[in-house]
Amino acid sequence: MDDISSILFESAQRLLSDLSARAPIGQPMAEQDRADGWRQIEEMGLPFALTSEEQGGLGLSDADAFELVRICGRRIAPWPLVETMLANRFAAEGGTVSAEGPVELLGELTAEQREVAALARAMQMAGALDMILGMTISHVQERSQFGRPLAKFQAVQHSLAILASEVAAGQAAAEHAVARLAQGGSSATLAIGIARARIGEASSKAAAIAHQLHGAIGYAREHRLHLYTTSLWRWRDEYGTQAWWTRQVGRQVLAAGPDALWPMVTAA
């Protein structure tokens, strides 16, 4: 990551954080506010983060472009930014006109496009998991029961350790898939499948633990936890469900044969 990318990440994080904080939770946004927010997103060039410079995009490496996608997962805002990033990338690769305004649905995708979209969702999920872990740690440190912070109870510490390990495993799988995509070749398909299967499992476990530790407050409209967990549940099933990707991984491993299993595992 160079200095320009670092500045872009910081600016995107500030903008999306501000837009996310101002957006109403569980309520429709005023049309003017929605239009103003999207204008700010476009002025930063974020809808073209996944598009190469030659095709009119920001010209980021895959690693940096997908890091911006992770930031979108950390700062959930009511605009389909990642969908628009993907739509613009696919339009540029296909030689068609880029979208005007936000894109809600991508339509029918090729196998290669599905993999890229699935990886984008995995990185969004990695960002959301990071936020869920942070919110949960803050909650158990601030809330007390029987005169002690929740974080002092051994059962809570155990649950936090499981939550942190699931978040780390899911993020590592997604990051590995991004690296494989940048290298090219058939190994990216397997890595993306593993990432989607693993981060889907991590999302299910993390959401359950986070809500358990937050209690009923996590479901309250005023609390942001449910915004992240419901987003995780939705993203987990888009561009191939966890079960579908698990089957794809299994088919690739079986097709490679027993002699290729160990090299495949160690190469990952």
N, C-alpha and C positions, 0 to 999 in steps of 0.2 A: 504494500500500500504506500503510495507516494503522498507528498504534502497536499497536492490538489484533491486527491481522493479523501484524505483526512478532513480537509476543510468542507468538502461536499457532505460527508457523513455528519459532521457537526451541525451544518446548516439544515440538513434534512431532518435531523433529530429534533432540533429546536422548532422547526416549522410544524412537523407532524405532532409533536408534543403539545404545541399551542392549539392546533386545530382539534386534536383529540380532547383536550381539556375544555374547549368551548362548545363541543358538540353535545347535544342532549342525549342522555342514555335512555334507550327504550322509547323514544319519542321521535316523530318525524322532524327533520330539520327544515327551517324556513327556506324557501326557494332562493332568496337573495343571499342568505348566508352560505348555502350550498354552492351557488355560483361563485361567490367571492373566494371561498376556500379552494375551489378547483382552479381558479385563476392564479392563486398564489402557488399552487402545486405546479401548474404549467410554466409559470415564470421561472421556476428553478430548473425546469427541464426534466423533472423526475419521470414523466410518462415515457421518456426515451432512454431510461437508464439501462435497459437490456439490449439496446440497439447500438450497432457499431458506428464509429464516427463517419465512415465512408457512406453509411446509409442514413446519415442525418441525426445520429444519436449522440450520446455523451462520450462514446469511445472508451468505456471502462472495460477492464478485464472481466472475465466471468466471475472471478473471486470477488472483485469489488462490486460488481453489479448485483450479485446475489447477497452481498452484505447489506446493500441498500434494501433489498427485499426483507432481510431479517429485521431491519429497523422498522419497516412497515408492520411487522408482526409485534414489535415492542410497543408501538404507538398506534393502536387501532383507531382509525378515523372512518367516518361514514362515506368514503369515496372509494370506488373500485380501482385504486391506483395500480396494484399488482396486475390485475386483469388487463388494464390498459397498457402497462409495460409489455406484457406478453403479446397482446394484440398488435402493437406497433412493431415488435421484433418479428413476428410471423409475417406481417404485411411487408416489411422490408425484405425479408428473405424470399418471399414469393413475388416480389416486384410489383406489389399493389400499393394503393394509396393508404397512408396512415390514417388512423381514426381521428375524427374531429370530436373532441370532448371525451368524456369518460366512457369506457366500454364495460358493460355489466357482464355480458356472456361472450365466450370465445367461439361458440359454435362447434362444428365438427372438426376434429384435429387429426393430423396424421400421427403415426406411431411415434415419430421423433418429436413432434410438437407436444404430444401428451407427456413424454418424458421430461421435457423442459418445464412444462406447466406443473407437473407433479413435484419436481425438484423445487420450484418456486414456492409451492405450498409447504413443502418440508421446511424451507428456510423461514417462512412466515411462522410456522408452528414453533420452530426453534426460538424465535424472538418472543413469541407469546409465552412459551414455557419459562423463559428467563424472567419475564415480568411476574408471572405467577409465583415463582420461587421467591422473588424479592418481596412481593406483597405479603406472602405467607410468613416469611421470616420477620418482617416488620410487625405483623399482627401479633404473633406469639410473644414478641418481646415487649409490646406495649400493653397487652391485655393481661389481667391478673385473675387468679382464682384461688380461694383459700389463702389470700394474703401473699401469694407468690406469682411472679410472671409465668405465663404458660410455658415459656421456653425453658424453665427450670425443671419441668416434669420429665422424667425419663421416657415415658411413652411418647410425649410430644417430640422429644429429641430424636427418638427412633424413627418416627414418622417423617420428620424433617430430613433425616439422613437418606431414607428411601426416596423421598421427593427429589433431593439434590442429585442422587445417583441416576434417577430416571431422566432428569433434565440433561445431565451431562452426557448420558449415553445417546439420547436422541439428537442432541446438538452435534456430537462427534460423528454420528452416522450421516447427518445432513452435510456437514462440512467436508467429509470424505467424498461424498457424491459430487459436490461442486468441484473438488480437485480432479476427480476422474473425468468429469464433463470437459474441463479445460484441457485435459490431455488428449481427449478424443478416443475413438476406438470403441469396441464392444463392451469393454469393462465398465463404461459409464452406465449402460443399461442395468447391469447387475447391481452396481453401487446405488443407483437411484431406487431400485426395487427394495434393496436392504434398508435404505434410509427411510422410505415410506412405511415399511413394515415396522421398523424399530421405533420411529418417532410416533407412529400411530399407537403403539403399545404404551410408550412413555406418556402420551397425552391422556390416555384413558386413566392410567394410574395417578398421574400428577393431578388431574382435575378432581378425582375422588379424594385424594389426600388433602388437597388445598381446601375443598369445601368442608371436609371433616374438621379441619383445624380452625377454620373461620367460623363454623357454626352457621346459624341461620342468617347472620349478617351478610354472608357472602352472596346470598340470593336477593338481597334488598336492591331495589332499583337504584338507590343512591351509591351503592358500592360497585366498583369496576370489575371485581373478580368474575362475576357471571358473564360480563362482556367478553372476557378472554377465554373462559372455559367453553362457552357456547360457540365461539369462533373456532376453537380447536376441534370441537365435535363436528362442525360443518366442514372445515378444511380437511379433516381426516378422511372424509368420504368423497372428496372431489378429485377428478382426474385419476380415478382408480381407488377403490376402497382398500383398507388395510388387508383384508382377506384376499382381494384380487392381486395385490402386489406380492403378498406372501406366496401365492400360487405361482406367479411369474418367476420368483426367485427359485422356488423348488423345481420348476420345469428346466430352468437354465442349468442348475446344478446336476440334475439327472441326465440331461442331454450331453453334458460334458464328460460323463462317465466317471467311474471310481478312481481311475488313475489321475484325474485332473482335480479331484476334490482338495487334496492338501495344498497343491500349488495355488489353487483358487483362494483358499482360506488365508494362506500366508501372504499372498499378493495384496489382499484387502487390508 
